[in-house]
Amino acid sequence: MGLRFPFQSHGACFFVTSTFKDWRQLGRIEGFFEALAASLRFCLRKYEARLLGYVLMPSHVHLVLLIDGAELSNFMRDFKKYVAQKIAADLNLGKGGLWMPRFDRLVIYSEKALRTKLNYMHFNPVKRQLIGKAEDWKWSSAGDYVLNRKGALPIFRGWA
């Protein structure tokens, strides 16, 4: 899995997007989001990363991670590999790859940029007409921020 940008800043905050192969709507399969969340929890512990925000969409995922930049590729490799192997088998999705071969990432250098990315990804389910209000999407950290409730994944809010 390659990156568009070979340079990685150590100890940085990243906005990451990864897409399912051919923009398949895998999130519409019962149990798929739960399995994605379990894989993310595992990788967060393994790499001692902090999740500042997320949205799991039917065709892709957005994450905002605080992680050693040297470990970002490993984190994403392990996350995507687990999903591709274990989840595909458990949910009877067959072989042929679940993910696009790479992921996109952007280093976030300021609080303003962080807030912009959080707002962008939290609004994704509304934009796609999956829900009326961002905070009502179960598979997003929007509820953590707007309603101060715990969502499906642990959010690190110590940045603010």
Backbone as a chain_set.jsonl record, in Angstrom:
{"seq": "MGLRFPFQSHGACFFVTSTFKDWRQLGRIEGFFEALAASLRFCLRKYEARLLGYVLMPSHVHLVLLIDGAELSNFMRDFKKYVAQKIAADLNLGKGGLWMPRFDRLVIYSEKALRTKLNYMHFNPVKRQLIGKAEDWKWSSAGDYVLNRKGALPIFRGWA", "coords": {"N": [[0.854, -1.156, 0.0], [0.758, 2.066, -0.969], [1.721, 5.467, -0.33], [0.673, 8.738, -1.253], [2.438, 10.697, -0.613], [5.725, 10.431, 0.242], [7.165, 11.425, 2.456], [6.975, 11.549, 5.97], [5.956, 13.198, 8.813], [7.158, 13.029, 12.094], [5.336, 12.178, 15.023], [2.896, 13.498, 14.482], [-0.324, 15.009, 13.708], [-2.845, 13.592, 11.813], [-5.101, 13.713, 9.082], [-6.899, 11.221, 7.72], [-7.981, 9.304, 4.973], [-9.573, 6.472, 3.716], [-10.69, 4.3, 1.198], [-13.212, 2.016, 0.119], [-12.771, -0.607, -2.22], [-13.574, 0.192, -5.535], [-15.482, 1.94, -4.645], [-17.381, 0.525, -3.22], [-20.351, -0.126, -1.35], [-19.904, -1.117, 1.365], [-20.449, -0.587, 4.007], [-23.134, -0.839, 4.274], [-23.67, -3.414, 4.839], [-24.791, -5.581, 7.292], [-23.273, -5.561, 10.439], [-20.796, -4.748, 9.535], [-19.766, -2.142, 10.161], [-19.42, -2.443, 12.919], [-17.375, -4.308, 12.971], [-15.328, -2.859, 11.704], [-14.953, -0.869, 13.639], [-14.036, -2.425, 15.803], [-11.573, -3.306, 14.79], [-10.272, -0.83, 14.51], [-10.146, -0.032, 17.229], [-8.36, -1.986, 18.212], [-6.006, -1.381, 16.722], [-5.534, 1.24, 17.584], [-4.812, 0.787, 20.269], [-2.563, -0.915, 19.91], [-0.709, 0.703, 18.496], [-0.542, 2.854, 20.139], [-1.95, 5.132, 19.517], [-3.952, 8.103, 19.211], [-7.297, 8.859, 18.737], [-8.854, 11.512, 17.331], [-11.09, 12.134, 15.953], [-13.646, 10.716, 13.835], [-15.369, 9.219, 11.059], [-17.344, 6.712, 9.856], [-18.241, 5.667, 6.827], [-20.555, 4.368, 4.343], [-18.992, 3.802, 2.036], [-16.369, 4.556, 2.564], [-13.812, 5.613, 4.946], [-13.057, 8.161, 7.326], [-10.511, 9.44, 9.349], [-9.106, 11.148, 12.132], [-6.05, 11.245, 13.416], [-3.726, 11.176, 16.114], [-0.548, 10.314, 15.964], [2.65, 8.753, 15.836], [4.309, 9.743, 13.052], [5.928, 7.983, 11.612], [4.745, 5.599, 12.103], [2.256, 5.618, 10.95], [1.744, 4.44, 8.388], [2.064, 1.74, 9.036], [0.036, 1.418, 10.92], [-2.254, 1.868, 9.307], [-1.882, -0.169, 7.421], [-2.151, -2.485, 9.035], [-4.757, -2.118, 10.05], [-6.324, -2.123, 7.657], [-5.609, -4.611, 6.625], [-6.565, -6.443, 8.564], [-9.296, -5.944, 8.371], [-9.718, -6.667, 5.687], [-9.043, -9.415, 5.68], [-10.096, -10.878, 8.047], [-12.705, -9.771, 8.517], [-13.878, -9.856, 5.989], [-14.023, -12.603, 5.617], [-15.632, -13.39, 7.824], [-18.009, -12.049, 7.243], [-18.657, -13.097, 4.877], [-17.803, -11.996, 2.392], [-16.175, -12.65, 0.333], [-13.226, -12.967, -1.822], [-10.757, -10.767, -3.335], [-10.088, -8.276, -2.581], [-10.834, -5.549, -0.483], [-10.277, -2.892, -0.232], [-9.204, 0.229, -1.684], [-5.942, 0.51, -3.088], [-4.295, 2.291, -1.643], [-4.019, 4.901, 0.839], [-5.169, 8.165, 1.689], [-3.582, 10.941, 3.165], [-3.275, 13.78, 5.261], [-1.255, 16.103, 6.811], [-2.04, 17.746, 9.775], [-1.615, 20.921, 10.85], [-2.537, 22.967, 12.486], [-4.897, 24.194, 14.957], [-7.114, 25.366, 13.794], [-7.164, 24.149, 11.241], [-7.586, 21.531, 12.086], [-10.161, 21.698, 13.253], [-11.596, 22.372, 10.945], [-11.312, 20.02, 9.381], [-12.554, 18.151, 11.089], [-15.189, 19.174, 11.108], [-15.795, 18.929, 8.361], [-15.669, 16.083, 7.952], [-17.563, 15.186, 9.826], [-19.889, 16.231, 8.78], [-20.256, 14.696, 6.546], [-22.117, 12.355, 6.535], [-24.563, 13.732, 6.536], [-24.421, 15.257, 4.213], [-24.453, 13.176, 2.368], [-26.996, 12.387, 2.683], [-27.71, 10.49, 4.614], [-28.516, 10.898, 7.123], [-30.178, 13.345, 9.185], [-28.996, 15.194, 11.0], [-25.636, 15.747, 11.883], [-24.699, 14.8, 14.374], [-26.35, 12.671, 14.892], [-25.486, 10.453, 13.504], [-24.466, 7.295, 14.084], [-21.95, 6.177, 13.651], [-19.863, 8.023, 13.925], [-17.806, 10.623, 15.296], [-19.13, 12.929, 15.813], [-21.288, 13.15, 17.639], [-19.906, 12.883, 20.032], [-18.628, 15.336, 20.196], [-20.682, 17.312, 19.8], [-22.889, 16.55, 21.433], [-21.653, 15.678, 23.679], [-21.441, 12.941, 24.242], [-20.495, 9.476, 24.573], [-19.276, 7.785, 21.815], [-19.069, 5.179, 19.317], [-16.356, 4.683, 19.191], [-13.355, 5.347, 21.075], [-12.621, 8.685, 21.833], [-10.085, 11.113, 21.845], [-10.006, 14.021, 23.49], [-8.339, 15.861, 24.514], [-6.912, 17.724, 23.106], [-8.068, 20.176, 22.769]], "CA": [[0.0, 0.0, 0.0], [1.61, 3.229, -1.073], [1.215, 6.782, 0.021], [0.929, 9.755, -2.259], [3.563, 11.503, -0.156], [6.626, 9.54, 0.964], [7.643, 12.012, 3.703], [6.035, 11.539, 7.086], [6.372, 13.92, 9.998], [7.039, 12.219, 13.31], [4.512, 12.715, 16.091], [1.988, 14.476, 13.903], [-1.762, 14.788, 13.624], [-3.153, 13.292, 10.422], [-6.444, 13.465, 8.56], [-6.7, 10.049, 6.871], [-9.147, 8.78, 4.262], [-9.375, 5.225, 2.985], [-11.911, 4.019, 0.443], [-13.417, 0.634, -0.283], [-12.514, -0.838, -3.637], [-14.661, 0.555, -6.446], [-16.464, 2.701, -3.854], [-18.443, -0.394, -2.8], [-21.116, 0.325, -0.191], [-19.759, -2.203, 2.335], [-21.045, -0.174, 5.269], [-24.559, -1.2, 4.295], [-23.743, -4.815, 5.25], [-24.976, -5.686, 8.738], [-22.099, -5.975, 11.19], [-19.55, -4.258, 8.959], [-19.25, -1.024, 10.951], [-18.962, -2.972, 14.21], [-16.078, -4.94, 12.735], [-14.374, -1.773, 11.471], [-14.689, -0.239, 14.937], [-13.206, -3.346, 16.59], [-10.236, -3.252, 14.22], [-9.698, 0.465, 14.876], [-9.804, -0.075, 18.66], [-7.156, -2.8, 18.331], [-4.859, -0.641, 16.18], [-5.278, 2.374, 18.472], [-4.055, 0.265, 21.41], [-1.279, -1.456, 19.452], [0.194, 1.777, 18.089], [-0.645, 3.938, 21.118], [-2.445, 6.291, 18.782], [-5.146, 8.751, 19.747], [-8.294, 9.186, 17.721], [-9.482, 12.791, 17.633], [-12.377, 12.15, 15.277], [-13.829, 9.681, 12.82], [-16.672, 8.923, 10.485], [-17.371, 5.488, 9.054], [-19.257, 5.85, 5.789], [-20.773, 3.123, 3.604], [-17.985, 3.545, 1.008], [-15.037, 4.998, 2.959], [-13.646, 6.035, 6.336], [-12.21, 9.314, 7.633], [-9.968, 9.412, 10.702], [-8.111, 12.133, 12.544], [-5.202, 10.489, 14.334], [-2.451, 11.619, 16.666], [0.276, 9.114, 15.89], [3.992, 8.946, 15.31], [4.198, 9.683, 11.597], [6.606, 6.792, 11.1], [3.876, 4.446, 12.347], [0.968, 5.762, 10.28], [1.595, 3.415, 7.342], [1.874, 0.446, 9.697], [-1.311, 1.453, 11.495], [-3.231, 1.697, 8.232], [-1.686, -1.506, 6.862], [-2.752, -3.471, 9.937], [-6.2, -1.888, 10.065], [-6.907, -2.571, 6.392], [-5.363, -6.058, 6.478], [-7.512, -7.13, 9.428], [-10.622, -5.805, 7.767], [-9.753, -7.441, 4.44], [-8.968, -10.852, 5.92], [-11.03, -11.401, 9.046], [-14.07, -9.304, 8.334], [-14.37, -10.383, 4.718], [-14.374, -14.006, 5.838], [-16.757, -13.465, 8.761], [-19.218, -11.526, 6.623], [-18.852, -13.813, 3.613], [-17.68, -11.029, 1.303], [-15.358, -13.208, -0.743], [-11.884, -12.422, -2.016], [-10.659, -9.763, -4.387], [-9.699, -7.0, -2.006], [-11.913, -4.671, -0.028], [-9.812, -1.515, -0.15], [-8.344, 0.835, -2.694], [-4.598, 0.106, -2.685], [-3.576, 3.271, -0.841], [-4.863, 5.789, 1.636], [-4.763, 9.563, 1.608], [-3.369, 11.55, 4.468], [-2.898, 15.184, 5.271], [-0.772, 16.515, 8.128], [-2.785, 18.878, 10.324], [-0.634, 21.76, 11.537], [-3.117, 23.995, 13.352], [-6.216, 23.899, 15.517], [-8.101, 25.777, 12.799], [-7.222, 23.078, 10.239], [-8.208, 20.381, 12.749], [-11.608, 21.947, 13.345], [-12.121, 22.307, 9.58], [-11.393, 18.609, 8.983], [-13.593, 17.513, 11.906], [-16.486, 19.616, 10.585], [-15.968, 18.315, 7.04], [-15.999, 14.653, 8.014], [-18.803, 14.999, 10.579], [-21.007, 16.6, 7.915], [-20.348, 13.721, 5.451], [-23.38, 11.6, 6.488], [-25.651, 14.656, 6.203], [-24.233, 15.561, 2.795], [-24.853, 11.977, 1.617], [-28.405, 12.182, 3.018], [-27.865, 9.291, 5.439], [-29.03, 11.347, 8.419], [-30.523, 14.76, 9.146], [-28.043, 15.971, 11.793], [-24.362, 15.031, 11.984], [-24.547, 14.133, 15.673], [-27.207, 11.476, 14.942], [-24.84, 9.327, 12.818], [-23.866, 6.439, 15.122], [-20.575, 5.809, 13.309], [-19.131, 9.273, 13.817], [-17.487, 11.278, 16.565], [-19.895, 14.175, 15.922], [-22.036, 13.116, 18.894], [-18.953, 13.126, 21.125], [-18.339, 16.773, 20.246], [-21.887, 18.144, 19.882], [-23.75, 16.145, 22.54], [-20.798, 15.22, 24.771], [-21.747, 11.549, 24.564], [-19.498, 8.532, 24.085], [-19.679, 7.107, 20.594], [-18.63, 3.807, 19.079], [-14.907, 4.612, 19.355], [-12.855, 6.297, 22.078], [-12.121, 9.946, 21.289], [-9.188, 11.914, 22.657], [-10.43, 15.431, 23.357], [-7.378, 16.678, 25.243], [-6.254, 18.674, 22.2], [-8.737, 21.485, 22.807]], "C": [[0.9, 1.218, 0.0], [0.917, 4.489, -0.622], [1.457, 7.734, -1.137], [2.177, 10.553, -1.902], [4.494, 10.633, 0.679], [7.09, 10.097, 2.301], [6.565, 11.937, 4.779], [6.655, 12.252, 8.273], [6.18, 13.047, 11.226], [6.19, 12.937, 14.352], [3.468, 13.696, 15.636], [0.523, 14.063, 14.032], [-2.102, 14.636, 12.142], [-4.654, 13.177, 10.194], [-6.26, 12.378, 7.501], [-8.027, 9.644, 6.245], [-8.753, 7.49, 3.569], [-10.724, 4.791, 2.427], [-12.0, 2.546, 0.1], [-13.284, 0.51, -1.794], [-13.775, -0.56, -4.459], [-15.798, 1.296, -5.74], [-17.656, 1.818, -3.441], [-19.071, 0.09, -1.497], [-21.099, -0.749, 0.904], [-20.38, -1.865, 3.686], [-22.533, -0.477, 5.363], [-24.769, -2.665, 4.699], [-23.817, -4.874, 6.775], [-23.711, -6.233, 9.396], [-20.788, -5.4, 10.687], [-18.952, -3.116, 9.784], [-18.738, -1.489, 12.309], [-17.573, -3.587, 14.068], [-14.992, -3.895, 12.453], [-13.977, -1.123, 12.8], [-13.8, -1.125, 15.803], [-11.761, -3.319, 16.088], [-9.541, -1.937, 14.579], [-9.292, 0.495, 16.344], [-8.497, -0.834, 18.874], [-5.925, -2.012, 17.875], [-4.525, 0.58, 17.039], [-4.461, 1.94, 19.687], [-2.652, -0.159, 20.983], [-0.274, -0.352, 19.158], [0.193, 2.977, 19.039], [-1.027, 5.252, 20.44], [-3.667, 6.855, 19.49], [-6.034, 9.16, 18.587], [-8.991, 10.475, 18.144], [-10.853, 12.908, 16.993], [-12.429, 11.071, 14.217], [-15.225, 9.779, 12.23], [-16.494, 7.682, 9.624], [-18.545, 5.627, 8.103], [-19.451, 4.529, 5.045], [-19.663, 2.787, 2.606], [-16.555, 3.926, 1.405], [-15.01, 5.346, 4.441], [-12.762, 7.282, 6.372], [-11.787, 9.185, 9.091], [-9.107, 10.64, 10.92], [-7.338, 11.476, 13.672], [-4.027, 11.313, 14.829], [-1.597, 10.366, 16.757], [1.661, 9.507, 15.414], [3.912, 8.744, 13.808], [4.865, 8.477, 10.978], [5.73, 5.555, 11.231], [2.562, 4.511, 11.585], [0.748, 4.691, 9.216], [1.362, 2.04, 7.941], [0.484, 0.333, 10.304], [-2.344, 1.153, 10.409], [-3.11, 0.321, 7.581], [-2.389, -2.551, 7.725], [-4.269, -3.343, 9.986], [-6.852, -2.464, 8.813], [-6.734, -4.078, 6.19], [-6.361, -6.855, 7.313], [-8.906, -7.105, 8.816], [-10.734, -6.702, 6.538], [-9.787, -8.945, 4.694], [-10.084, -11.352, 6.83], [-12.476, -11.031, 8.748], [-14.663, -9.854, 7.044], [-14.799, -11.836, 4.871], [-15.611, -14.122, 6.722], [-18.074, -13.033, 8.117], [-19.475, -12.114, 5.238], [-18.786, -12.888, 2.404], [-16.844, -11.546, 0.137], [-14.014, -12.521, -0.852], [-11.891, -11.37, -3.112], [-10.324, -8.386, -3.867], [-10.883, -6.12, -1.664], [-11.553, -3.203, -0.156], [-9.156, -1.062, -1.446], [-6.91, 0.594, -2.203], [-3.829, 1.111, -1.835], [-4.56, 3.993, 0.067], [-4.32, 7.201, 1.461], [-4.582, 10.097, 3.016], [-2.879, 12.977, 4.288], [-2.426, 15.505, 6.683], [-1.553, 17.75, 8.55], [-1.835, 19.665, 11.222], [-1.232, 22.756, 12.516], [-4.475, 23.543, 13.88], [-7.317, 24.276, 14.529], [-8.27, 24.693, 11.723], [-7.882, 21.827, 10.824], [-9.721, 20.553, 12.822], [-12.275, 21.877, 11.966], [-12.303, 20.862, 9.139], [-12.459, 17.872, 9.792], [-14.979, 17.892, 11.386], [-16.784, 18.97, 9.237], [-16.412, 16.859, 7.171], [-17.291, 14.412, 8.785], [-20.03, 15.313, 9.721], [-21.221, 15.598, 6.768], [-21.666, 12.941, 5.425], [-24.591, 12.469, 6.148], [-25.604, 14.963, 4.707], [-24.696, 14.397, 1.916], [-26.3, 11.565, 1.907], [-28.653, 10.856, 3.743], [-28.56, 9.621, 6.755], [-29.33, 12.839, 8.312], [-29.538, 15.66, 9.864], [-26.787, 15.129, 12.0], [-24.244, 14.23, 13.284], [-25.421, 12.89, 15.815], [-26.595, 10.268, 14.231], [-24.057, 8.534, 13.855], [-22.375, 6.219, 14.892], [-19.71, 7.045, 13.055], [-18.843, 9.819, 15.208], [-18.256, 12.592, 16.738], [-20.676, 14.238, 17.231], [-21.156, 13.349, 20.108], [-18.737, 14.624, 21.312], [-19.585, 17.617, 20.476], [-22.701, 17.836, 21.134], [-22.978, 15.684, 23.779], [-21.141, 13.798, 25.216], [-20.646, 10.651, 23.989], [-20.056, 7.794, 22.881], [-19.113, 5.703, 20.512], [-17.133, 3.615, 19.303], [-14.442, 5.649, 20.367], [-12.198, 7.51, 21.439], [-11.215, 10.626, 22.305], [-9.541, 13.384, 22.431], [-9.483, 16.371, 24.074], [-6.638, 17.695, 24.39], [-6.818, 20.08, 22.327], [-8.394, 22.262, 24.061]], "O": [[1.727, 1.374, 0.898], [-0.31, 4.561, -0.546], [2.382, 7.525, -1.922], [2.889, 11.029, -2.786], [4.086, 10.141, 1.731], [7.385, 9.32, 3.209], [5.395, 12.225, 4.526], [7.769, 11.928, 8.684], [5.145, 12.397, 11.374], [6.31, 14.148, 14.54], [3.179, 14.654, 16.352], [0.194, 12.938, 14.409], [-1.696, 15.456, 11.318], [-5.379, 12.613, 11.013], [-5.559, 12.58, 6.509], [-9.065, 9.643, 6.907], [-7.716, 7.424, 2.91], [-11.756, 4.898, 3.09], [-10.988, 1.902, -0.176], [-13.645, 1.419, -2.542], [-14.873, -1.008, -4.129], [-16.941, 1.272, -6.196], [-18.785, 2.294, -3.328], [-18.385, 0.652, -0.643], [-22.152, -1.232, 1.321], [-20.791, -2.76, 4.425], [-23.119, -0.374, 6.441], [-25.904, -3.106, 4.879], [-22.99, -4.276, 7.462], [-23.154, -7.24, 8.959], [-19.761, -5.549, 11.349], [-17.756, -3.126, 10.074], [-17.728, -0.981, 12.797], [-16.709, -3.411, 14.927], [-13.861, -4.038, 12.916], [-12.799, -0.862, 13.044], [-12.897, -0.621, 16.472], [-10.829, -3.309, 16.892], [-8.356, -1.932, 14.913], [-8.215, 0.991, 16.677], [-7.628, -0.386, 19.622], [-4.913, -1.983, 18.576], [-3.353, 0.917, 17.201], [-3.528, 2.634, 20.092], [-1.668, 0.201, 21.629], [0.893, -0.463, 19.533], [0.844, 3.988, 18.776], [-0.499, 6.319, 20.75], [-4.328, 6.165, 20.267], [-5.578, 9.73, 17.596], [-9.64, 10.524, 19.189], [-11.686, 13.696, 17.442], [-11.4, 10.575, 13.76], [-16.136, 10.348, 12.831], [-15.605, 7.618, 8.775], [-19.699, 5.696, 8.526], [-18.586, 3.655, 5.115], [-19.411, 1.61, 2.349], [-15.619, 3.646, 0.656], [-16.046, 5.372, 5.106], [-11.847, 7.439, 5.564], [-12.6, 8.863, 9.958], [-8.452, 11.117, 9.993], [-7.883, 11.185, 14.737], [-3.408, 12.055, 14.066], [-1.891, 9.462, 17.539], [1.823, 10.48, 14.677], [3.49, 7.685, 13.344], [4.427, 7.991, 9.935], [5.954, 4.563, 10.537], [1.816, 3.531, 11.58], [-0.328, 4.098, 9.153], [0.561, 1.26, 7.425], [-0.165, -0.709, 10.214], [-3.202, 0.287, 10.579], [-4.119, -0.29, 7.227], [-3.128, -3.394, 7.217], [-4.982, -4.346, 9.965], [-7.825, -3.212, 8.905], [-7.617, -4.739, 5.644], [-6.938, -7.829, 6.831], [-9.597, -8.122, 8.758], [-11.725, -7.412, 6.369], [-10.49, -9.673, 3.993], [-10.917, -12.159, 6.416], [-13.357, -11.89, 8.731], [-15.821, -10.271, 7.017], [-15.818, -12.25, 4.319], [-16.536, -14.87, 6.403], [-19.129, -13.593, 8.415], [-20.383, -11.69, 4.523], [-19.614, -12.982, 1.497], [-16.818, -10.933, -0.93], [-13.697, -11.614, -0.082], [-12.92, -11.119, -3.74], [-10.281, -7.426, -4.635], [-11.814, -5.966, -2.455], [-12.442, -2.353, -0.185], [-8.622, -1.872, -2.204], [-6.696, 0.486, -0.996], [-2.756, 0.764, -1.342], [-5.762, 3.726, 0.06], [-3.151, 7.395, 1.126], [-5.325, 9.751, 3.934], [-2.189, 13.324, 3.33], [-3.127, 15.208, 7.65], [-1.708, 18.691, 7.771], [-1.321, 19.15, 12.215], [-0.495, 23.34, 13.311], [-5.11, 22.642, 13.332], [-8.334, 23.588, 14.437], [-9.393, 24.364, 11.344], [-8.645, 21.146, 10.139], [-10.469, 19.636, 12.483], [-13.393, 21.377, 11.842], [-13.344, 20.514, 8.581], [-13.193, 17.053, 9.24], [-15.845, 17.03, 11.24], [-17.902, 18.514, 8.999], [-17.407, 16.45, 6.573], [-18.05, 13.512, 8.428], [-21.092, 14.722, 9.918], [-22.25, 15.644, 6.093], [-22.291, 12.869, 4.366], [-25.543, 11.987, 5.535], [-26.628, 14.931, 4.025], [-25.264, 14.611, 0.845], [-26.766, 10.527, 1.436], [-29.663, 10.189, 3.52], [-29.119, 8.745, 7.415], [-28.79, 13.52, 7.44], [-29.263, 16.769, 9.404], [-26.877, 13.93, 12.265], [-23.741, 13.106, 13.279], [-25.249, 12.127, 16.766], [-27.128, 9.163, 14.34], [-23.098, 9.04, 14.437], [-21.617, 6.087, 15.853], [-18.934, 7.098, 12.101], [-19.547, 9.513, 16.17], [-18.044, 13.296, 17.725], [-20.715, 15.29, 17.869], [-21.593, 13.938, 21.096], [-18.671, 15.119, 22.438], [-19.548, 18.553, 21.274], [-23.154, 18.752, 21.822], [-23.575, 15.344, 24.801], [-21.134, 13.489, 26.408], [-19.958, 11.025, 23.039], [-21.161, 7.251, 22.919], [-18.727, 5.116, 21.522], [-16.689, 2.5, 19.577], [-15.056, 6.707, 20.506], [-11.313, 7.369, 20.594], [-11.545, 10.703, 23.488], [-9.392, 13.913, 21.33], [-9.785, 17.554, 24.231], [-5.818, 18.452, 24.908], [-6.135, 21.06, 22.029], [-8.875, 23.38, 24.245]]}, "num_chains": 1, "name": "protein.A"}
